Each structure stands twice: as structure tokens, then as C-alpha cells.
Amino acid sequence: MKTVTVYDIAREANVSVATVSRVLNNTAPVKKATRDRIMELIHKHQFQPNALARSLLKKETGMIGIILPDITNPFFPAVLAGVEQEARSRGYTFFLCDTVSTNRDSADQYVRESQYLSLLMEKQVDGIIMIGGRINLARPDKEMVQEVVEAGKRVPILLLNGNLPGGGLYRIYTDETEGAELATQHLIELGHRDIAFVGGYRHMSNTIQRQQGFTKTMRRHGLQVRREWILDGGFSVESGKALMERLLRGSERPTAVFCANDLVAIGALKTAHKAGLRVPEDLSLVGFDDIPYASNSIPELTSVSLKCHELGRTSAELLHRLITRDKLKKNTKLRPELIVRESTAPPGNRR
């Protein structure tokens, strides 16, 4: 039996190959009568050039897109493990789009996000999950917001641990302010009064939320929030090293440091060790995210868990519900959890 090709469909329908392609990919308007004639021939010949064609009747491709800012950050693979497990159980595969650039230029990152949004829609994915990037900006440009809103009119989009103010998009998040309150409360209950906050970027909403939780809890207990002990400058191990060095150069130093994420905490831990400080005897450290490194560092790191696996799994479930047009509330919130390990203790005698 002869294999039917797109050229055969076009010839029998008396249309161009481009018109058949537009019907297959739904990339441009085609007159209803022409579309119906092409679809009849596709079904008649059981034409199946690829997974997209096989799914025309369902109008689904079985693929979802995930856009994230840096796959080398252990937080994101932990979330992806949950996404993959749930997505696979529901019959989906996914395109992974990493927007990190070699020069770490944030503007370049947002350009890549735009490119991937267009690419994923061209691929006719059933839905898109966005993590990090522009959705973590405290004040994203209107154009960046509108671009995602317009894309959301064509394909379901779910924001994970971020938001685009005024966009009206669906989102799932773990309460980061509450997580910071848990960490700060833990240090205060241990007896710490001189506590610093280091890491993150002041233009990012996740940093702002974590700082707000820290500041709110300190002030609730009548404790001073020292401006010189609130330091930002990144989420990496290297930034943690540099920020801890700045703290240790001061005339006074805190008895505890709350770090914006676990990578910063690991960098701070290395600098403290090189300076001859014992953790937690001389200095307590708390991280954020509870990535796998946290339980494998020496000492093991106390950290706020954002429940990465549950966050990923639930996001895939919610996106599926959006794809199938199930009723869904705009915001889904998870509760964080403080995981107490070896890096925190009551303040001791300083050497």
C-alpha cells in the first residue's frame, strides 16, 4: 500500500501544501470549507505524519513546555522531578527551555523567554509552566507582562512561584514570606538577637518576600534590624562567600545569618570556616529552598523547604486541569516547612 504524503493530501484537496500545513499546525486561518475538506481526506487516508497529526481529533499534542532560568540551580531540577512524575502519569512529555545565557545577562534572559514562548506555541504544546525569570521581577515591564497574557489566550499558562501583576494568570506558589518568618522565629527562639540577612536581589519579588518575613518577625519581637546586615548580591555560592566576607569585616558581627537560599548559605559556611568560625557554635546559619545539598553539607544545613517535589507535581496536575478546561481557582498556595538540622544552635561564646 502506497504511503500517503502531505503532497497527496494537497493534490486531492486541490490546495497548496502550505494550506495543508496550516491546517495541520493551526498556524493561520483557513476557510471552514477548505479545512473540512482537508480534514476529511486526513481521516480517509489515516494520514499520520507525526504526533501532531495523530492528535488532531483530540486537538492535543500530549506535550507541555517548561521555561526556567537556570537548570544548574538545584532548586529547579528538584521541582522538575515532581513535574515529570505527574506529567508522565497523565501521558504528557515536555519541552524544557533553559533561558540562562553564557554571560548571565538578565536582559538577554528575558529575550530568550520571549523566543521560547513563540517556539512552544509553534510546537502546539498543550500548556506551559513558567518558573523564575520575569515572573520573579518585583516590577516587570508592561510589555513583558502583556506578552505572556497574550500567549495565555492561545495556550494555558501556569506561573510557578512567581507572578505577573495585573496579568490575571493562574499561579501556584509556596508562601515565601511565611517561610522566612519560620526561619527567623527559629533563630529567635534559640536565643539569637543579632541576626543578619544575606543574598538575593532587591529587584526580585522572592527576595523582597523573604526579607519582609525576616523583618516582620524581628520587629514583632522588638529586635533591631540593622541596615548594614541586610546584604543582597545574588543567589550563588560565590555571592554567599562574598557577602559573608563583608559581614565579617564589620566592627561587629551577628550571631546568626539567614541566607536567601541554600547556595548562599553554603558559600557563607565556607567563608565562616576559613575565618576560623565554628558553625553552629560561633555562628548559626539558615538556608532557604531545602535543596539536596542542604542535607549533605557539613554541618547539615537548617533550611526552609518550599516542598519542591510537591510544588512540581501539583503544578503538572493544575496545568492538566487547565488544559482539560476544568474549573480552577487563580491562586494555589502551599505551606512551607522549616527543616531543622545541624547548622543552628543557641548563641555560644565567641572565639
LONU-158978 format. One record per residue: x, y, z of N, C-alpha, C, O in turn; residue in three letters. Coordinates in steps of 0.001 Angstrom, whole numbers, plus 500000, padded with zeros to 6 digits. Layout:
BEGIN
XYZXYZXYZXYZALA
...
// end
This chain:
BEGIN
500848498795500000500000500000500000500882501253500000501832501372500773MET
500534502171499113501306503398498999501140504261500252500036504414500776LYS
502254504821500719502190505736501859501704507098501394502268507694500476THR
500650507581502040500085508879501688500933509983502306501277509930503487VAL
501263510978501497502073512099501971501244513369501998500104513400501533THR
501839514416502552501154515708502599500893516233501188499936516972500959VAL
501756515841500242501571516279498853500342515609498239499625516221497448TYR
500104514349498609498912513652498118497630514300498653496647514456497929ASP
497664514668499926496504515329500534496240516655499835495095516980499518ILE
497299517414499596497150518713498944496611518564497523495746519332497101ALA
497129517563496774496681517359495391495200516962495351494443517498494541ARG
494785516043496203493396515579496193492432516670496668491289516737496215GLU
492896517511497574492040518595498075492077519818497175491311520763497362ALA
492996519791496172493151520910495244493544522191495964493019523273495701ASN
494496522023496888495023523178497628496548523064497637497104522064497181VAL
497208524073498149498665524041498241499102523227499459498328523012500392SER
500347522786499430500923522083500578500938523002501800500736522554502929VAL
501181524293501561501196525259502668499850525320503377499787525465504598ALA
498764525206502597497434525234503207497209524012504081496651524119505173THR
497645522841503601497534521625504409498357521787505691497917521399506773VAL
499541522358505558500398522575506722499733523502507732499815523279508940SER
499065524560507219498389525480508132497274524779508892497045525066510067ARG
496584523867508230495526523117508905496128522175509944495631522083511066VAL
497197521477509569497832520539510485498380521232511730498256520721512843LEU
498987522402511525499655523092512624498823524195513249499203524773514267ASN
497679524483512630496774525519513142497517526840513337497351527519514350ASN
498335527188512351499169528386512461498591529612511766499090530721511953THR
497540529423510965496925530562510278495487530188509895495165529008509755ALA
494631531194509729493234530913509378493102530246508006493801530600507056PRO
492195529282507927491854528618506673490329528545506597489668528238507589VAL
489767528832505400488310528814505255487742527487505751488334526427505547LYS
486580527562506407485989526374507011485772525252505985486062524089506267LYS
485274525594504824485010524565503814486303523867503395486340522648503228ALA
487366524664503229488661524094502853489224523227503975489718522124503740THR
489140523749505200489629522982506352488888521658506468489505520615506688ARG
487558521696506320486752520470506443487140519456505364487214518257505632ASP
487388519947504130487761519050503039489114518380503328489287517185503085ARG
490055519155503842491375518604504173491264517592505310491889516532505268ILE
490475517921506316490336517011507449489673515700507035490043514634507527MET
488709515774506145488058514556505656489071513637504974489043512422505167GLU
489966514224504175490983513432503484492012512867504467492487511743504300LEU
492344513639505471493276513152506500492700511914507178493402510922507376ILE
491420511977507531490791510835508185490600509664507211490772508502507580HIS
490246509986505981490017508951504971491277508104504762491212506877504694LYS
492426508787504663493684508095504392494464507748505666495565507201505609HIS
493861508083506822494537507847508102495953508429508064496936507796508449GLN
495996509671507576497277510351507385497880510704508750497266511435509527PHE
499086510183509045499725510390510341501209510735510150502076509884510351GLN
501495511971509767502905512321509550503719512424510824504934512226510802PRO
503064512732511935503782512893513197502789512866514351501592512658514152ASN
503297513078515549502441513042516729501362514112516671500255513907517170ALA
501677515257516064500692516318515960499496515874515136498350516081515533LEU
499762515262513987498665514808513138497849513718513813496624513687513690ALA
498522512826514522497796511759515196496854512292516260495887511626516629ARG
497132513485516751496314514029517831495309515082517363494730515789518188SER
495099515192516072494203516231515558492779516078516088492127517065516426LEU
492306514843516158490941514645516622490772515125518062489746515706518415LEU
491784514876518886491718515317520281492090516778520431491818517391521464LYS
492715517342519397493222518716519437494212518890520591494253519941521231LYS
495002517856520847496050517891521852497298517226521287497219516316520462GLU
498454517701521751499713517109521287500341516191522324501259515432522016THR
499841516262523557500446515473524623501770516031525093502535515338525764GLY
502052517300524743503317517928525133503052519210525909502131519962525591MET
503864519452526925503811520711527655505202521345527630506207520648527494ILE
505251522654527761506521523366527772506832523881529163505931524268529907GLY
508117523883529515508561524423530797509688525412530533510709525058529943ILE
509499526647530970510507527690530802511081528027532176510342528416533081ILE
512389527879532334513042528159533617514349528905533373514860528909532254LEU
514904529549534434516046530442534221517434529821534312518382530383533764PRO
517593528672534990518949528143535160518880526713535673518677526493536867ASP
519043525749534794518917524347535163520039523910536111519915522874536765ILE
521136524683536197522233524302537087521929524612538551522624524120539440THR
520908525416538812520482525664540192519694524453540669518664524139540072ASN
520127523756541718519489522502542132518011522628542484517293521628542495PRO
517552523830542770516131524014543083515248523583541919514219522938542119PHE
515651523940540707514800523684539549514706522206539183513604521737538899PHE
515809521441539175515661520007538940514788519316539983514079518359539671PRO
514843519809541237514001519219542277512523519436541962511701518544542171ALA
512192520621541459510809520899541058510438520069539828509345519508539749VAL
511368519999538869511101519266537632510841517785537880510071517159537151LEU
511480517219538908511242515807539220509769515579539542509191514569539142ALA
509167516516540262507738516404540565506876516623539343505876515931539149GLY
507263517592538507506516517849537276506530516612536385505491516181535884VAL
507723516048536195507873514915535286507062513712535754506432513033534944GLU
507077513449537048506350512290537579504861512410537296504234511471536804GLN
504301513570537608502856513747537419502500513844535943501501513272535505GLU
503313514568535172503023514729533746503060513387533030502197513093532202ALA
504061512575533348504172511271532705502977510385533037502487509654532176ARG
502503510448534283501355509622534678500087510018533932499146509232533827SER
500071511243533416498905511730532668499141511694531162498327512206530393ARG
500254511091530736500501510893529316501198512030528607501198512078527377GLY
501802512961529362502484514101528744503992513879528674504575513192529513TYR
504597514462527677506038514671527648506251516189527654505302516947527454THR
507504516637527886507662518094527915508931518574527249509947517881527191PHE
508825519814526739509975520555526226510539521374527381509804522112528037PHE
511839521248527633512485522012528687513269523161528063514157522934527241LEU
512947524384528446513564525580527864514336526331528950513733526950529827CYS
515661526277528892516528526928529866516972528273529300517635528319528264ASP
516613529365529968516881530695529415518203531293529871518498532443529548THR
519006530537530616520273531083531090521160531420529898521174530697528902VAL
521897532517530004522828532910528947524251532777529462524482532790530671SER
525198532651528555526584532435528952527160533623529708528044533456530548THR
526665534819529414527197535995530114526334536399531311526570537433531937ASN
525313535558531628524440535803532777523772537164532708523498537778533739ARG
523511537633531510522854538928531326521352538750531483520730537978530753ASP
520763539480532456519341539299532740518468539738531576517440539117531310SER
518865540815530868518074541276529730518048540212528637517015539982528009ALA
519180539571528418519260538503527435518349537342527842517755536683526989ASP
518246537104529128517386536034529629515927536269529245515230535329528865GLN
515466537504529340514064537799529029513804537703527524512704537348527102TYR
514820538020526721514708537827525270514537536343524970513711535966524139VAL
515309535509525639515192534066525445513818533562525878513247532683525232ARG
513294534106526947511942533726527365510943533997526241510096533158525934GLU
511050535167525639510142535525524545510299534559523373509314534126522774SER
511540534231523056511788533304521949511195531932522234510605531310521351GLN
511352531466523459510817530148523816509288530145523853508663529151523483TYR
508690531238524293507230531323524262506714531138522839505774530380522601LEU
507339531837521901506937531711520493507179530297519976506334529731519282SER
508330529731520314508662528389519850507673527359520372507223526492519622LEU
507335527447521640506421526467522232505022526558521622504340525547521458LEU
504610527767521291503300527898520647503346527364519218502368526793518735MET
504477527549518542504637526963517208504593525438517279504083524780516373GLU
505129524890518355505124523441518550503754522917518979503555521710519118LYS
502818523837519187501448523473519561501396522679520868500643521712520983GLN
502199523092521849502126522422523139500751522651523753500066523624523439VAL
500364521741524629499044521841525255499022522866526379497964523406526702ASP
500170523139526975500235524090528076501676524436528392502599523759527938GLY
501871525505529182503215525993529514503289526298531008502379526904531574ILE
504390525868531642504705526243533017505902527191532967506919526881532346ILE
505780528341533620506890529298533699507394529355535137506616529530536075MET
508727529203535297509382529266536597510494530300536529511312530261535610ILE
510541531224537480511627532192537529511569533197536401510540533363535746GLY
512693533868536182512740534870535115511858536061535415511824536557536542GLY
511150536515534406510342537732534533509253537632535589508833538649536142ARG
508785536407535879507694536286536849508183536487538284507376536539539212ILE
509510536601538471510064536908539788510504538358539915511063538750540939ASN
510257539151538887510585540576538982509538541298539820508341541051539679LEU
509994542187540688509056542949541507508240543912540648507058544137540908ALA
508882544481539616508195545434538732508523545111537273509318545813536649ARG
507925544070536737508207543718535334507638544768534384506617545389534678PRO
508299544963533249507793545896532236506412545447531758506112544254531707ASP
505579546432531408504234546114530926504281545235529690503433544362529500LYS
505293545476528843505407544693527615505670543221527926505143542332527256GLU
506489542971528950506789541585529312505560540890529885505327539708529632MET
504780541638530658503533541073531205502553540777530084501982539689530012VAL
502365541761529205501376541628528140501721540486527188500829539815526670GLN
503003540268526960503414539188526067502939537832526590502459536998525822GLU
503076537617527896502641536349528487501120536276528525500545535212528295VAL
500467537395528812498999537425528822498448537051527445497506536266527343VAL
499036537612526392498581537296525038498822535826524706497981535174524086GLU
499985535309525125500262533891524899499254533023525646498839531970525162ALA
498866533489526842497904532749527647496518532671527039495713531834527445GLY
496225533533526069494945533471525364494935532340524339493874531892523905LYS
496129531882523958496257530822522947496525529460523552496124528432523006ARG
497222529464524710497581528187525335497579528393526854498017529439527332VAL
497088527401527620497085527549529083498498527754529623499424527027529265PRO
498648528760530495499944529056531108499778529074532619498834529668533139ILE
500699528421533322500688528389534781502011528961535281503080528538534843LEU
501936529927536202503126530522536797503461529785538087502585529563538924LEU
504722529406538249505137528636539414506071529487540274507144529892539828LEU
505648529754541510506411530553542469506768531939541936507881532426542139ASN
505834532552541270506040533912540777504705534500540379503659533875540556GLY
504748535709539839503512536385539448503830537468538424504956537959538345ASN
502826537824537650502904538976536760501737539886537134500608539656536701LEU
502003540916537935500927541762538472500006542286537376500461542818536364PRO
498709542128537595497727542616536646497476541686535480496616541961534643GLY
498223540572535408498082539658534281496884538737534381496389538248533366GLY
496407538493535607495257537617535787495531536172535418494606535436535073GLY
496797535751535485497169534394535098497057533441536284497071533861537441LEU
496946532159535978496891531147537021498291530942537599499291531014536884TYR
498340530685538909499643530516539544499563529557540718498517529397541348ARG
500703528919540998500883528094542189502157528544542858503148528823542182ILE
502151528622544177503336529111544866503362528592546299502330528284546895TYR
504580528507546829504760528257548248505004529602548910505789530406548407THR
504340529859550038504390531164550699505803531435551226506201530887552253ASP
506549532274550524507942532528550875508072533471552071509031533376552837GLU
507112534378552230507130535247553402506955534431554667507655534644555658THR
506019533498554628505806532624555778507050531780556064507412531563557220GLU
507697531310554999508916530533555180509996531335555890510688530809556761GLY
510147532611555522511140533468556170510783533714557629511665533788558485ALA
509498533839557910509061534012559295509408532783560127509836532915561274GLU
509230531594559563509565530362560275511051530309560617511429529953561733LEU
511886530666559646513334530622559856513772531624560917514564531300561802ALA
513250532846560820513635533893561770513140533566563176513856533764564157THR
511907533066563264511356532678564557512206531586565216512428531601566427GLN
512666530659564413513516529577564922514793530138565548515185529724566639HIS
515436531071564864516661531656565392516397532445566672517189532384567613LEU
515303533173566712514968533966567900514672533049569084515081533330570211ILE
513962531956568825513650531014569902514899530339570450514926529921571608GLU
515939530230569617517211529678570084517965530669570970518907530291571666LEU
517548531945570942518184532964571765518964534008570998519587534882571600GLY
518939533933569656519674534917568850518934536253568820517709536304568709HIS
519693537306568919519143538663568828519829539463567721519238540385567158ARG
521052539115567418521832539802566379521841538923565132522679538031564994ASP
520900539186564227520690538315563069520814539129561782520260540223561668ILE
521542538583560828521712539234559518520917538478558455520576537307558620ALA
520635539181557364520000538565556187520887538840554986521202539997554705PHE
521300537784554263522181537997553116521689537201551909521131536111552038VAL
521919537791550721521628537097549468520417537627548741519652538434549270GLY
520255537156547509519130537570546679519407538864545935520509539410545974GLY
518372539335545258518433540596544523517251541467544918516114541000544972TYR
517523542715545189516472543585545703515375543879544683514290544324545058ARG
515650543632543373514626543882542362513741542655542110512870542681541241HIS
513973541573542880513218540354542672512215540132543797512529540330544971MET
511018539722543429509936539589544401510223538510545442509820538649546597SER
510919537427545047511191536389546039512127536881547131511970536513548295ASN
513111537719546762513992538304547766513217539251548672513387539229549891THR
512367540080548078511567541026548854510688540292549856510591540698551014ILE
510045539210549417509161538456550310509941537831551467509471537830552605GLN
511116537307551179511917536687552235512439537731553213512467537498554421ARG
512852538879552691513282539961553573512127540474554425512304540774555606GLN
510955540572553825509789541052554571509446540113555718509141540563556822GLN
509496538801555457509229537847556525510241537953557645509886537863558820GLY
511505538146557286512574538317558266512353539581559088512376539538560318PHE
512141540699558410511983541990559091510752542007559982510808542485561115THR
509655541493559479508407541462560240508575540689561544508116541134562595LYS
509224539548561478509397538716562664510357539368563655510115539325564861THR
511426539961563176512362540656564063511654541779564813511804541907566028MET
510898542575564108510229543718564734509111543273565667508830543936566666ARG
508475542157565345507422541647566228507994541290567602507299541354568616ARG
509257540918567610509914540573568872510708541744569441511453541574570405HIS
510556542922568857511234544111569366512726544115569120513475544756569857GLY
513170543406568088514602543311567798515002544266566676514223544532565760LEU
516217544770566764516711545732565780517070545035564465517731543997564455GLN
516616545633563353517015545178562023518091546147561541517797547290561189VAL
519325545687561527520446546569561203520649546629559692520845545608559033ARG
520598547850559161520697548053557716521993547473557143521992546928556040ARG
523092547586557884524370547100557380524443545565557372525384544988556828GLU
523459544923557970523397543461557989522346542909557025522044541716557047TRP
521796543771556189520890543331555121521646543500553807521737544609553280ILE
522184542411553281523056542475552118522497541631550981522146540467551177LEU
522417542219549797521985541442548632523123541393547622524096542140547728ASP
522987540495546630524052540387545640524064539070544897525034538766544202GLY
523002538273545025522933537057544235522427535858545006522184535914546211GLY
522276534757544260521772533508544834522786532372544713522413531208544864PHE
524044532673544448525043531644544179525945531393545385525945532157546350SER
526709530312545310527707530022546335528730531155546411529126531568547500VAL
529156531653545248530146532733545226529622533994545897530359534665546619GLU
528354534320545664527795535507546315527709535292547823527896536234548594SER
527426534061548252527398533770549685528754533982550329528850534525551430GLY
529806533551549638531168533771550147531456535271550295531930535728551334LYS
531159536015549237531477537451549238530678538208550294531214539086550969ALA
529402537872550436528558538578551398528968538262552834528928539139553697LEU
529359537028553091529832536683554431531144537391554743531367537813555878MET
532012537524553744533253538276553948532959539718554341533634540278555206GLU
531954540322553708531572541695554069531074541769555507531408542703556236ARG
530282540793555911529794540782557296530949540678558289530976541377559302LEU
531893539804557989532983539556558925533977540716558995534741540827559954LEU
533965541582557972534844542756558005534305543860558901535028544807559212ARG
533054543758559321532451544791560151533016544797561557533620543820562000GLY
532817545906562255533320546018563630532559545082564568533090544658565594SER
531336544768564220530543543806564969530035542756563988529901543024562794GLU
529759541579564492529205540559563613528003539897564277527916539853565504ARG
527085539387563478525894538742564026526223537375564617527276536800564338PRO
525309536867565437525455535503565956524751534496565052524951533288565182THR
523911535010564116523189534128563196522989534848561871522864536072561825ALA
522961534067560794522749534623559460521664533815558751521747532591558643VAL
520663534516558280519595533923557482519937534194556019520034535351555610PHE
520120533139555231520549533270553841519371533125552886518446532352553136CYS
519416533877551788518284533929550857518023532595550180516891532325549778ALA
519037531757550042518816530384549572519956529500550069520891529986550706ASN
519876528213549781520862527265550305522238527445549678523250527228550346ASP
522294527837548407523595528046547775524344529191548455525548529092548690LEU
523644530265548768524250531374549511524731530882550873525820531243551319VAL
523916530058551533524285529541552855525547528683552784526390528746553679ALA
525679527889551735526875527051551589528112527921551369529180527638551912ILE
527963528986550567529066529921550392529434530601551700530614530752552016GLY
528417531014552466528666531647553764529346530675554721530220531069555494ALA
528949529417554671529539528389555522531033528222555228531841528085556147LEU
531393528234553944532799528081553564533632529259554062534735529076554575LYS
533096530466553905533834531645554363533983531644555879535048531972556404THR
532918531276556579532987531216558045534050530213558489534819530485559411ALA
534090529063557837535074528032558185536502528542557968537377528327558806HIS
536731529220556836538066529743556556538477530836557550539662531051557804LYS
537463531523558108537748532579559084537931532017560489538154532774561435ALA
537837530692560635538039530070561940536798530024562803536889529755564001GLY
535632530283562215534378530245562974533760528860562900533745528229561843LEU
533253528397564026532575527109564068531078527322563863530484528216564467ARG
530476526505563018529025526522562809528491525202563355528904524139562891VAL
527572525245564342526831526423564817527365527041566117526730527953566648PRO
528515526578566654528937527047567967529175528558567991528774529238568935GLU
529830529080566946530126530511566897529129531282566034528931532482566224ASP
528517530600565104527627531268564154526582530269563652526925529185563178LEU
525313530643563760524239529804563217523899530260561803523921531454561503SER
523583529292560934523222529595559546521917528889559189521705527724559527LEU
521045529629558492519799529054557969519745529327556472520023530441556028VAL
519389528315555700519217528471554258517749528517553870516868528621554723GLY
517501528436552565516134528532552044516068527700550759516967527786549922PHE
515041526918550600514737526054549439514849524573549787514124523752549227ASP
515763524219550719515997522826551100516335521961549889515706520932549647ASP
517333522398549142517837521592548022518617520397548584518953520404549768ILE
518913519381547782519624518206548294520948518530548977521339517829549911PRO
521645519571548537522912519941549165522739520235550659523663520027551446TYR
521561520716551045521344521142552428521549519995553413522118520197554486ALA
521099518811553066521223517667553966522555516947553794522832515987554512SER
523385517397552852524666516742552586525872517616552896527012517194552704ASN
525627518838553376526744519701553755527232519306555148526564518546555849SER
528388519816555547528917519580556887529155520936557548530032521679557105ILE
528404521280558590527277520532559157526062520572558226525988521405557323PRO
525123519670558455523894519680557667523147520986557913523107521500559031GLU
522563521503556855522032522866556866520548522917557262519711522244556661LEU
520247523718558269518853524043558571518319524889557422518979525833556987THR
517128524558556927516630525245555734515104525260555708514441524431556331SER
514574526225554971513136526304554743512797525516553490513291525824552405VAL
511967524511553635511563523700552485510377524340551780509351524629552397SER
510533524557550477509414525015549653508666523830549053507797523995548197LEU
509019522628549518508353521399549083508411521271547559507391521185546875LYS
509637521263547066509882521305545621509137520224544861508481520508543859CYS
509231518986545329508602517880544599507092518043544569506464517860543526HIS
506508518387545711505060518591545762504657519786544889503622519757544224GLU
505483520828544899505221522011544080505195521641542606504302522058541869LEU
506188520849542174506237520426540783505087519505540416504446519677539380GLY
504829518522541277503758517566540994502410518263540898501627517995539985ARG
502142519158541843500856519856541845500731520789540647499641520951540099THR
501842521408540233501779522304539074501396521534537816500622522033536999SER
501931520317537648501566519498536487500098519101536543499416519073535519ALA
499617518795537740498196518450537903497305519645537550496300519493536855GLU
497681520833538032496879522028537759496899522384536277495876522774535714LEU
498079522249535638498152522557534212497266521601533420496604522007532465LEU
497256520339533816496368519374533149494911519804533282494138519688532331HIS
494546520290534434493159520740534634492846521965533776491727522116533286ARG
493845522841533597493649523983532700493486523515531257492642524024530520LEU
494300522545530865494239522024529502492884521391529213492332521548528124ILE
492354520674530202491066519986530027489880520874530388488740520415530457THR
490173522165530618489138523181530883488342522889532153487147523173532238ARG
489023522323533122488401522106534425488377523424535188489220524291534956ASP
487417523581536097487344524795536893488508524822537874488849523815538494LYS
489111526009537996490318526123538810490397527530539376490130528503538670LEU
490767527644540660490947528976541224492261529568540728493180528838540357LYS
492339530882540724493501531560540145494791531281540906495851531132540298LYS
494708531211542233495903531071543049495841529800543898494850529552544586ASN
496894529009543843497013527822544681498251527984545552499362528133545042THR
498058527954546868499167528211547792499523526946548574498647526234549065LYS
500828526682548679501344525611549524502016526235550747502471527378550704LEU
502070525474551824502693525969553048504140525480553134504406524305552879ARG
505075526363553488506477525951553634506681525183554941505784525116555781PRO
507863524613555095508188523864556309509644524108556670510518524077555803GLU
509903524350557941511277524529558410511877523164558734511320522411559532LEU
513007522850558117513709521605558377514937521929559232515916522485558734ILE
514879521578560518515964521903561450517019520808561406516725519628561598VAL
518269521229561144519383520279561105520496520772562036520221521220563148ARG
521738520692561588522869520892562494523465522297562484524324522594563314GLU
523044523155561585523733524443561426523189525548562328523643526689562239SER
522237525236563182521678526230564086521726525713565522521492524533565782THR
522032526622566445522104526295567870522017527602568635522144528671568039ALA
521799527541569968521814528777570761523158529478570641524187528823570479PRO
523157530814570719524427531546570594525374531140571708524972531047572868PRO
526637530897571357527620530477572357528679531527572556528536532656572085GLY
529742531172573247530857532088573445531645532246572166532001531253571532ASN
531921533455571781532680533702570553534179533554570828534685533945571880ARG
534857532981569853536306532853569965536973534103569398538200534201569396ARG
// end
